[in-house]
Amino acid sequence: MTPIAIWIMAILVYATFWCWYVGFRRKITAAEVEETMHIIDSAGNMTSKQRESISNFLSNDDGRDFVMVNLLELKKPLGESRKKLGTYQKVFLGALLRKAGHPVLIATASSGNVENVACEHADDWTAAGMIRYRSRRDLMEILPATVGSDHHGLKLAALEKTLAFPASPWFMLGGPRVVVALGVALIAALTQLAMTGQ
């Protein structure tokens, strides 16, 4: 295999990854938003403010990725709650990974709040997380399989309270785009060296 062929193959491999990870999907239509909200309404566990927030978020689809910021307080005993939450995450994150979604940050609280501004009751968090979604359409497609499901019930049973909101635009230094690019380039370079004997 010639050096040119090696690097062409490397470019094709990365281009395939890019298409999967970034995606080129059409924006969410008003009819799709209405259908999704109907599914959410049938579960009956959202306030009118939460319903309005998710409806507006889906309606203003920009086709780009975003992160869901989460704060969690687990019920006691913590071990039992972590087990329930872990079972939920295996199902949910497994489905999300197939759509190029993944955790960006997972952290355990080391103390109570060190700053509270007009949110005195928002304390005692157990953990924080940020989950990357490839698009709002991916969120829309995951919601019907999550809302009211058995694994979502495990999540609710594990939590004393939680807070979640989508954030976009967002930035992460490095990330899969860079790591995969560097990995593919390294493999291509090593392959070229091995095949040319240099």
Disulfide bonds with the S-S distance in Angstrom:
none
